[in-house]
Amino acid sequence: MGTIATLALFEMKVHIRNRWVLVFAFVFGFTAVAIAAFGLATAGVAGFQGFARTTASLLNLALYVIPLVSLMMGTMSFAGEKNAGELLFVQPIARESLVWGKLLGLMLSIAIATGSGFGLAGMIIAARVGSAGVTRYLLFVGHALLLALAFLALGILVAIASARKPRAFGYALFLWFFFVLFYDLLVIGLTFLVPEPIANRLVFLSLFGNPVDLVRVSGFMTLDNPTIFGAAGVMLVKFFGGEGWAHVALIVGTILWGILPAWLAQGLLRRQDI
Amino acid sequence: MVLLMGIGGSAEAKTLVVRPQGPLASVREAIRQADAGDTIRIEAGVYGGNLRLEKPLTLEGVGKPLILGEGSGSVITVLADGCTIRGMVIERSGRVLVEEDSGILVKSSRNRIEENEIRDVLYGIYLYAAHDNLIRGNRIRGLAELEFGERGNGIHIWNSSGNRIIANTISHMRDGLYLQNASRSVIRENHAFHLRYGLHYMFSDDNVIEENRFFDNMVGAAIMYSRRIRLRRNIFFRNRGFSSYGLLFQDCDDCVIEGNLIADNAVGIFMEALRRSVFRRNLITTNDVAVYLFSSASENVFTENSFVRNVSLLRVIGRGTTTRWSWQGVGNYWDAYEGFDADGDGIGDVPFRLQDLFERLEGNHPRLRVYLSSAAAEALAFAEKAFPIIPGPQEWDPAPLRKPRALWPSDALEIERIPFSRWAFLAPMAMVGLSVGLFLWVGRR
């Protein structure tokens, strides 16, 4: 455990020193604050709906940006740094600790970068709509961090699995496109080929194949209500056996997306001849 | 012992005063003693029900006297024409739906029921084949502990015509106002909330519904099987749930829906088999879906409405519709409209398309709503814009307005404002503090 903490701290230091965290914090914070400020200024909606509408835009921002940045940072931490990597490998450190430690460090780095952005945006929202949905907002930030975890793990896996390291970034970029766009298009297309009752079940099960979908659906349900999905919301809640269970299933699904790729990655790394 | 006081120059009409300390301490006894046209003044206190008015009398409460029913049947039953019941508190009716157990059961005409508080009753005021009554300023609160199906309606109008229902407040009943075979009614300035349907309407023609507020119900107003209904300046607000609608039409003809505010509902307007009706100058805002339209709705017109900040504008179920989104070259105001107005006549020069490809698919495949605001949905919409070859029914507004013309300002929703809370502010502030702190701490080590 001590090794993992040390590695995590080391990883954070690397990303803070090389300004990744700072740059990302500025870009993300600026966008989030702009969405919160202008979203509310033009919306003119007070109360809970004002909150729900503004945070829905923040959710969208998170769904595009966080997977991309997480994938890049995850990939870079194993494929980017030549000398630092070799230095680490010659240390008396178990290779699985290396993966978990780096994952934790990266996760905290992203938490730092997004935390200030989400925090500032949250302050603007709170000033405008009052206490409507503070807990919901905190849960939403939690969702965003789980999304980061999933894509960091995927990035690490891609980096370790690629034979030639520079290629890893290409794969990572492909993964981003795949999960953010192609996957949903594929499923939507597929649902038109199968009979109606199967199609509904297919849609709900397909959510688990894509962490972006899991976080998007769970995030909307947190920030607004399952009613935002209309009839599909009824089916979804029924499919999982209640609103609470739907949340649990989607969140557990997302966490698994964080753990499984990392577990695969450390398995690969242990067997790898460096 | 009866106190005699001539009023209003009418020689015969007298006023009987009922007060707990006597001499006349029973309302029932006073009714027995009174002659047609008399007034019974009831002072503050608790009196036993149930009461039956079989001659035209005025029951005038002073200081909110309470009439406590027997817990079965109706607390007050009005059988004679021309009675007045004013300023009373009425509680504890029976609980048998088929017996019409009510606070006030009216089976006669030309009565006035005003300024009463009716609580702990199955039905509030039940008009049973009763015509030309005035029901004004009553507060009716039902049995919140019962399921919707077990409760009665706030004001139930059956087989009655020409009634005026004005400025009543109704909550926690099944339906707020229920009208069946109730033509020529006027429903104005009522507030109906925490109900199944705020207004529920069957087979009632030629009614006017104005300046009412229907909020926090499962359905704001459900208008069914009726003709020539005029809805003006009502507010349908925050009716939310899986099958919630602000304003629902089912099999209606020739209605006019003008100047209403339809805001923050799961679905703003739902129309199935609504025909030849006009929606004009309404503000339809912040609904999850603004309009839910079945193919069976035909020849309706939307003109000069404002559609602002709805998550989705339109769902069409079935094949296309004959709904027109403009009338004589005047369309609606759409906040999503991106066109221009080169000739400066206030009408956009480019038609406004109400749905993209994804939204059209969603109409007949509701499961796709799960992909709400996903990149895939955006991509489908973009693909259709870039390659406009995908066929299918389309809904257009050929003459979108550049400026809103609805009766309400577009920010009319500033109804509720949640007070500023220190805690709401502290949580995100802590988030910033933690991030910056961690950044500095790790950076220094």
Interface residues (C-beta under 8 A of the other chain):
Chain A: L9 M12 K13 I16 R17 V21 L22 A25 A43 G44 V45 A46 G47 F48 Q49 R53 A56 N60 L63 Y64 L108 A111 I112 A113 T114 G115 S116 F118 G119 L120 A121 G122 M123 I125 A126 A127 V129 G130 S131 A132 V134 Y137 L138 V141 V180 L181 Y183 D184 L185 I188 T191 F192 A199 N200 V203 F204 L207 V212 D213 R216 V217 F220 N225 P226 T227 I228 F229 G230 A231 A232 G233 V234 M235 L236
Chain B: R240 G241 F242 S243 S244 D264 A266 V267 T286 D288 V289 R309 V311 H365 P366 R367 L368 R369 V370 Y371 L372 S373 S374 A375 A376 A377 A379 L380 S410 D411 L413 E414 E416 R417 I418 P419 F420 S421 W423 A424 F425 A427 P428 M429 A430 M431 V432 G433 L434 S435 V436 L438 F439 V442 G443 R445
